[in-house]
Amino acid sequence: MEGVLGFLGFSLGASLGVSAARALGQGLRPTLRTIVRTGMAAGDAIAGVTAEARESWHDLQAEVEAERTPNRNEPAARNGSRKIVIAKG
């Protein structure tokens, strides 16, 4: 008899716990939606900032590359190598 009462008590407690969790979960849904919406907005803002930073970085790389190779208008050799001229002074 004690085993049956224990099982009924456990079953009743479990069902009340599940019901309470569902009610609590449904009550938290609007709050969770707000949190997700805010996180998505922050992600979009960060993506915009990083895109601008990436563009600036590529511009800087292009400037440095242009400074490294001042004679870019000269055609390269057919095999892709460049002619190096050493001035004697």
OpenMM code with the backbone's topology and positions (N, CA, C; nanometers):
from openmm import Vec3, app, unit

residues = "MET GLU GLY VAL LEU GLY PHE LEU GLY PHE SER LEU GLY ALA SER LEU GLY VAL SER ALA ALA ARG ALA LEU GLY GLN GLY LEU ARG PRO THR LEU ARG THR ILE VAL ARG THR GLY MET ALA ALA GLY ASP ALA ILE ALA GLY VAL THR ALA GLU ALA ARG GLU SER TRP HIS ASP LEU GLN ALA GLU VAL GLU ALA GLU ARG THR PRO ASN ARG ASN GLU PRO ALA ALA ARG ASN GLY SER ARG LYS ILE VAL ILE ALA LYS GLY".split()
positions = [
    Vec3(0.0815, -0.1184, 0.0000),
    Vec3(0.0000, 0.0000, 0.0000),
    Vec3(0.0871, 0.1266, 0.0000),
    Vec3(0.1952, 0.1218, 0.0774),
    Vec3(0.2840, 0.2381, 0.0809),
    Vec3(0.3485, 0.2614, -0.0554),
    Vec3(0.3795, 0.1531, -0.1267),
    Vec3(0.4393, 0.1645, -0.2601),
    Vec3(0.3436, 0.2308, -0.3572),
    Vec3(0.2149, 0.1975, -0.3456),
    Vec3(0.1144, 0.2568, -0.4349),
    Vec3(0.0990, 0.4047, -0.4035),
    Vec3(0.0926, 0.4383, -0.2764),
    Vec3(0.0800, 0.5794, -0.2378),
    Vec3(0.2035, 0.6590, -0.2794),
    Vec3(0.3200, 0.5979, -0.2668),
    Vec3(0.4428, 0.6645, -0.3090),
    Vec3(0.4429, 0.6891, -0.4597),
    Vec3(0.3960, 0.5887, -0.5353),
    Vec3(0.3908, 0.6032, -0.6806),
    Vec3(0.2898, 0.7106, -0.7201),
    Vec3(0.1734, 0.7125, -0.6537),
    Vec3(0.0727, 0.8143, -0.6841),
    Vec3(0.1243, 0.9544, -0.6491),
    Vec3(0.1951, 0.9649, -0.5381),
    Vec3(0.2516, 1.0938, -0.4982),
    Vec3(0.3566, 1.1419, -0.5982),
    Vec3(0.4400, 1.0478, -0.6421),
    Vec3(0.5411, 1.0829, -0.7414),
    Vec3(0.4756, 1.1257, -0.8729),
    Vec3(0.3745, 1.0513, -0.9162),
    Vec3(0.3060, 1.0825, -1.0420),
    Vec3(0.2374, 1.2178, -1.0350),
    Vec3(0.1714, 1.2446, -0.9229),
    Vec3(0.1034, 1.3727, -0.9057),
    Vec3(0.2048, 1.4874, -0.9038),
    Vec3(0.3154, 1.4687, -0.8343),
    Vec3(0.4190, 1.5718, -0.8287),
    Vec3(0.4811, 1.5960, -0.9652),
    Vec3(0.5050, 1.4889, -1.0403),
    Vec3(0.5646, 1.5034, -1.1730),
    Vec3(0.4700, 1.5763, -1.2667),
    Vec3(0.3421, 1.5416, -1.2620),
    Vec3(0.2472, 1.6073, -1.3527),
    Vec3(0.2298, 1.7544, -1.3157),
    Vec3(0.2308, 1.7852, -1.1871),
    Vec3(0.2238, 1.9259, -1.1462),
    Vec3(0.3501, 2.0012, -1.1889),
    Vec3(0.4644, 1.9360, -1.1807),
    Vec3(0.5895, 1.9982, -1.2224),
    Vec3(0.5907, 2.0275, -1.3721),
    Vec3(0.5413, 1.9331, -1.4508),
    Vec3(0.5355, 1.9531, -1.5956),
    Vec3(0.4383, 2.0665, -1.6286),
    Vec3(0.3227, 2.0681, -1.5625),
    Vec3(0.2253, 2.1746, -1.5866),
    Vec3(0.2817, 2.3115, -1.5488),
    Vec3(0.3520, 2.3184, -1.4374),
    Vec3(0.4112, 2.4448, -1.3941),
    Vec3(0.5193, 2.4889, -1.4917),
    Vec3(0.6003, 2.3958, -1.5406),
    Vec3(0.7070, 2.4305, -1.6355),
    Vec3(0.6472, 2.4833, -1.7662),
    Vec3(0.5377, 2.4216, -1.8122),
    Vec3(0.4735, 2.4703, -1.9350),
    Vec3(0.4184, 2.6111, -1.9165),
    Vec3(0.3513, 2.6344, -1.8043),
    Vec3(0.2941, 2.7665, -1.7787),
    Vec3(0.4043, 2.8709, -1.7667),
    Vec3(0.5092, 2.8349, -1.6974),
    Vec3(0.6220, 2.9266, -1.6819),
    Vec3(0.6894, 2.9521, -1.8160),
    Vec3(0.7046, 2.8477, -1.8961),
    Vec3(0.7659, 2.8612, -2.0277),
    Vec3(0.6841, 2.9511, -2.1191),
    Vec3(0.5529, 2.9368, -2.1178),
    Vec3(0.4681, 3.0219, -2.2007),
    Vec3(0.4721, 3.1655, -2.1527),
    Vec3(0.4878, 3.1856, -2.0234),
    Vec3(0.4982, 3.3209, -1.9695),
    Vec3(0.6310, 3.3865, -2.0053),
    Vec3(0.7350, 3.3071, -2.0216),
    Vec3(0.8668, 3.3605, -2.0551),
    Vec3(0.8863, 3.3812, -2.2057),
    Vec3(0.7966, 3.3289, -2.2862),
    Vec3(0.8123, 3.3372, -2.4310),
    Vec3(0.8293, 3.4806, -2.4815),
    Vec3(0.7483, 3.5781, -2.4401),
    Vec3(0.7695, 3.7155, -2.4873),
    Vec3(0.9058, 3.7715, -2.4468),
    Vec3(0.9510, 3.7364, -2.3278),
    Vec3(1.0816, 3.7826, -2.2824),
    Vec3(1.1926, 3.7203, -2.3665),
    Vec3(1.1805, 3.5921, -2.3934),
    Vec3(1.2802, 3.5251, -2.4762),
    Vec3(1.2805, 3.5805, -2.6182),
    Vec3(1.1630, 3.6135, -2.6717),
    Vec3(1.1562, 3.6735, -2.8056),
    Vec3(1.2289, 3.8076, -2.8081),
    Vec3(1.2117, 3.8862, -2.7020),
    Vec3(1.2809, 4.0151, -2.6937),
    Vec3(1.4320, 3.9955, -2.6882),
    Vec3(1.4761, 3.8961, -2.6117),
    Vec3(1.6193, 3.8682, -2.6019),
    Vec3(1.6751, 3.8253, -2.7370),
    Vec3(1.6033, 3.7387, -2.8073),
    Vec3(1.6495, 3.6932, -2.9388),
    Vec3(1.6505, 3.8093, -3.0376),
    Vec3(1.5458, 3.8917, -3.0359),
    Vec3(1.5378, 4.0070, -3.1263),
    Vec3(1.6549, 4.1029, -3.1023),
    Vec3(1.6867, 4.1277, -2.9746),
    Vec3(1.7984, 4.2160, -2.9401),
    Vec3(1.9314, 4.1559, -2.9860),
    Vec3(1.9478, 4.0266, -2.9677),
    Vec3(2.0699, 3.9600, -3.0128),
    Vec3(2.0865, 3.9666, -3.1635),
    Vec3(1.9770, 3.9511, -3.2366),
    Vec3(1.9842, 3.9593, -3.3830),
    Vec3(2.0198, 4.1011, -3.4277),
    Vec3(1.9627, 4.2014, -3.3610),
    Vec3(1.9945, 4.3408, -3.3952),
    Vec3(2.1420, 4.3701, -3.3665),
    Vec3(2.1924, 4.3189, -3.2554),
    Vec3(2.3340, 4.3388, -3.2228),
    Vec3(2.4225, 4.2698, -3.3260),
    Vec3(2.3841, 4.1503, -3.3686),
    Vec3(2.4598, 4.0793, -3.4713),
    Vec3(2.4640, 4.1561, -3.6023),
    Vec3(2.3508, 4.2155, -3.6409),
    Vec3(2.3475, 4.2955, -3.7637),
    Vec3(2.4390, 4.4172, -3.7522),
    Vec3(2.4371, 4.4824, -3.6363),
    Vec3(2.5219, 4.6006, -3.6158),
    Vec3(2.6694, 4.5630, -3.6214),
    Vec3(2.7040, 4.4526, -3.5592),
    Vec3(2.8429, 4.4065, -3.5596),
    Vec3(2.8858, 4.3697, -3.7016),
    Vec3(2.7970, 4.3073, -3.7782),
    Vec3(2.8299, 4.2709, -3.9163),
    Vec3(2.8584, 4.3957, -3.9996),
    Vec3(2.7822, 4.5024, -3.9771),
    Vec3(2.8065, 4.6269, -4.0503),
    Vec3(2.9403, 4.6885, -4.0154),
    Vec3(2.9730, 4.6889, -3.8883),
    Vec3(3.1008, 4.7462, -3.8439),
    Vec3(3.2176, 4.6647, -3.8979),
    Vec3(3.2069, 4.5335, -3.8919),
    Vec3(3.3171, 4.4509, -3.9407),
    Vec3(3.3314, 4.4615, -4.0924),
    Vec3(3.2217, 4.4809, -4.1639),
    Vec3(3.2311, 4.4989, -4.3096),
    Vec3(3.3074, 4.6272, -4.3428),
    Vec3(3.2789, 4.7336, -4.2697),
    Vec3(3.3505, 4.8599, -4.2909),
    Vec3(3.4987, 4.8443, -4.2574),
    Vec3(3.5283, 4.7755, -4.1495),
    Vec3(3.6680, 4.7540, -4.1097),
    Vec3(3.7401, 4.6696, -4.2139),
    Vec3(3.6727, 4.5666, -4.2650),
    Vec3(3.7329, 4.4803, -4.3664),
    Vec3(3.7617, 4.5603, -4.4940),
    Vec3(3.6685, 4.6476, -4.5332),
    Vec3(3.6885, 4.7299, -4.6522),
    Vec3(3.8071, 4.8248, -4.6333),
    Vec3(3.8173, 4.8863, -4.5161),
    Vec3(3.9305, 4.9749, -4.4880),
    Vec3(4.0623, 4.8980, -4.4921),
    Vec3(4.0618, 4.7773, -4.4390),
    Vec3(4.1824, 4.6943, -4.4379),
    Vec3(4.2249, 4.6603, -4.5808),
    Vec3(4.1295, 4.6250, -4.6661),
    Vec3(4.1628, 4.5923, -4.8050),
    Vec3(4.2139, 4.7154, -4.8803),
    Vec3(4.1559, 4.8308, -4.8508),
    Vec3(4.2058, 4.9547, -4.9121),
    Vec3(4.3508, 4.9808, -4.8710),
    Vec3(4.3794, 4.9620, -4.7432),
    Vec3(4.5154, 4.9822, -4.6928),
    Vec3(4.6126, 4.8844, -4.7575),
    Vec3(4.5716, 4.7589, -4.7708),
    Vec3(4.6569, 4.6597, -4.8362),
    Vec3(4.6847, 4.6990, -4.9817),
    Vec3(4.5828, 4.7477, -5.0505),
    Vec3(4.6012, 4.7883, -5.1905),
    Vec3(4.6984, 4.9057, -5.2002),
    Vec3(4.6896, 4.9999, -5.1071),
    Vec3(4.7815, 5.1148, -5.1077),
    Vec3(4.9256, 5.0693, -5.0853),
    Vec3(4.9459, 4.9808, -4.9897),
    Vec3(5.0808, 4.9319, -4.9602),
    Vec3(5.1350, 4.8535, -5.0796),
    Vec3(5.0515, 4.7720, -5.1413),
    Vec3(5.0956, 4.6959, -5.2581),
    Vec3(5.1318, 4.7898, -5.3729),
    Vec3(5.0558, 4.8966, -5.3909),
    Vec3(5.0876, 4.9944, -5.4959),
    Vec3(5.2208, 5.0640, -5.4679),
    Vec3(5.2504, 5.0899, -5.3416),
    Vec3(5.3779, 5.1519, -5.3058),
    Vec3(5.4944, 5.0547, -5.3244),
    Vec3(5.4710, 4.9269, -5.3016),
    Vec3(5.5771, 4.8265, -5.3170),
    Vec3(5.6142, 4.8063, -5.4624),
    Vec3(5.5206, 4.8162, -5.5524),
    Vec3(5.5448, 4.7934, -5.6944),
    Vec3(5.5065, 4.9196, -5.7718),
    Vec3(5.5979, 5.0182, -5.7754),
    Vec3(5.5644, 5.1460, -5.8382),
    Vec3(5.5480, 5.1377, -5.9896),
    Vec3(5.6099, 5.0398, -6.0570),
    Vec3(5.6023, 5.0293, -6.2029),
    Vec3(5.5010, 4.9222, -6.2434),
    Vec3(5.3803, 4.9348, -6.2013),
    Vec3(5.2791, 4.8339, -6.2299),
    Vec3(5.2367, 4.8361, -6.3762),
    Vec3(5.2645, 4.9433, -6.4465),
    Vec3(5.2222, 4.9535, -6.5855),
    Vec3(5.3143, 4.8770, -6.6801),
    Vec3(5.4320, 4.8383, -6.6304),
    Vec3(5.5238, 4.7608, -6.7141),
    Vec3(5.4716, 4.6190, -6.7258),
    Vec3(5.4742, 4.5636, -6.8468),
    Vec3(5.4271, 4.4254, -6.8620),
    Vec3(5.5250, 4.3278, -6.7980),
    Vec3(5.4726, 4.2257, -6.7365),
    Vec3(5.5566, 4.1224, -6.6753),
    Vec3(5.6027, 4.0268, -6.7839),
    Vec3(5.7078, 3.9535, -6.7548),
    Vec3(5.7559, 3.8536, -6.8502),
    Vec3(5.6482, 3.7483, -6.8707),
    Vec3(5.6555, 3.6746, -6.9798),
    Vec3(5.5523, 3.5768, -7.0130),
    Vec3(5.5410, 3.4652, -6.9094),
    Vec3(5.6480, 3.4327, -6.8432),
    Vec3(5.6421, 3.3250, -6.7444),
    Vec3(5.6008, 3.3751, -6.6060),
    Vec3(5.5659, 3.5022, -6.5948),
    Vec3(5.5185, 3.5569, -6.4670),
    Vec3(5.6276, 3.6158, -6.3817),
    Vec3(5.7552, 3.6017, -6.4228),
    Vec3(5.8626, 3.6583, -6.3422),
    Vec3(5.8785, 3.8065, -6.3745),
    Vec3(5.9444, 3.8788, -6.2883),
    Vec3(5.9695, 4.0200, -6.3081),
    Vec3(6.1194, 4.0437, -6.3279),
    Vec3(6.1498, 4.1425, -6.4033),
    Vec3(6.2883, 4.1771, -6.4269),
    Vec3(6.3352, 4.2686, -6.3143),
    Vec3(6.4471, 4.2367, -6.2545),
    Vec3(6.5036, 4.3161, -6.1469),
    Vec3(6.6276, 4.3877, -6.2012),
    Vec3(6.6298, 4.5201, -6.1874),
    Vec3(6.7418, 4.6002, -6.2344),
    Vec3(6.8144, 4.6540, -6.1127),
    Vec3(6.9442, 4.6294, -6.1054),
    Vec3(7.0247, 4.6786, -5.9938),
    Vec3(7.1115, 4.7924, -6.0480),
    Vec3(7.0920, 4.9097, -5.9941),
    Vec3(7.1681, 5.0257, -6.0397),
    Vec3(7.3040, 5.0260, -5.9728),
    Vec3(7.4073, 5.0513, -6.0532),
    Vec3(7.5428, 5.0588, -5.9974),
    Vec3(7.5713, 5.2042, -5.9662),
    Vec3(7.6211, 5.2277, -5.8555),
    Vec3(7.6402, 5.3667, -5.8209),
    Vec3(7.7645, 5.3935, -5.7570),
] * unit.nanometer
topology = app.Topology()
chain = topology.addChain("A")
for resn in residues:
    res = topology.addResidue(resn, chain)
    for name in ("N", "CA", "C"):
        topology.addAtom(name, app.Element.getBySymbol(name[0]), res)
